[in-house]
């Protein structure tokens, strides 16, 4: 098939069934590989939809400047989109952003604005957003998509990602997805419940994230968690929450690569670990984990023994066999807990987008 541009190759990402890493032989655990999108992550979907909606409403015009806070993947997406569509892209990043992501973005002409001081809680996210506000004030013609509160973010997944999943499953017991902006989990949850009324939605967050009201503390994983609750997070559509520790996610990434040939990013490792924990309590039920990006972003970091040791995670604290991983999935460090419904979730999402 011949495409008019690389953005048309977005979507229709594959779903792969785990064959070796199963708590029980009858278990059906699948992983949707969003790393096969053109810039390597699920953020391509939201970024393109947000840009196209901004164009449709006249907020973006030819030659516009986009300014956005990102820890990595959204920056890659916007850099690629900017190159194709002719936008100037300024990305506000921080020291946790992988070098491979920075190099990717600048290869497409994106400009980097590095925030090197975290806020009082040790989070760079708030500091990045404040810098975005400063840049927008300096350039009134520039625009921010505000991935955290923009309702076009979850809408991208309700309109496009969810139908891909629905056509591949006759029955789906559980959807397991990580939370950063809340976009893909909220959008998928709302749309997939129409196809699978009894669907159980399990949110996955990092231990240390404050997204669900826990005290914020620094953690290693990228692409998951926040130091506040984003407006796009629909907690009323979430049935349970699994908080995953760095060692659990990193160990899962390494075992998946060696046992299943799947090279996932850190948040994908967290999602699969949570899916394994769900499967141990619900044998044989079909489970889908969303892997947001590819591990190629992290080859010289979380997949590198020396880098991990330098950052306080010696390789001997990780698990290296499927047997050890499955044993820990049966007794995770932070057992999944029911997530209270939040009837104000939709209103907060809309108000956040207006703010």
Secondary structure, DSSP 8 states (H G I E B T S, - for coil): ---SSGGGG-----EEE-SSS-SSTT-EEEEEEGGGSTTSBTHHHHHHHHHHHHHHTTSS-TT-EEEEE-SSHHHHHHHHHHHHHT-EEEEEEETTS-HHHHHHHHHTT-EEEEE----TTS-SHHHHHHHHHHHHHH-TT-B---TTT-HHHHHHIIIIIHHHHHHH-S---EEEEE-SSSHHHHHHHHHHHHH-TT-EEEEEEETT--TTS------S-SSS--SS--TT--GGG--EEEEE-HHHHHHHHHHHHHHH---B-HHHHHHHHHHHHHHHHSTT-EEEEEE-BBGGGGTTTTT-HHHHHHTT--GGGS--SHHHHHHHHHT-SS--EE----TTHHHHHHHHHH-
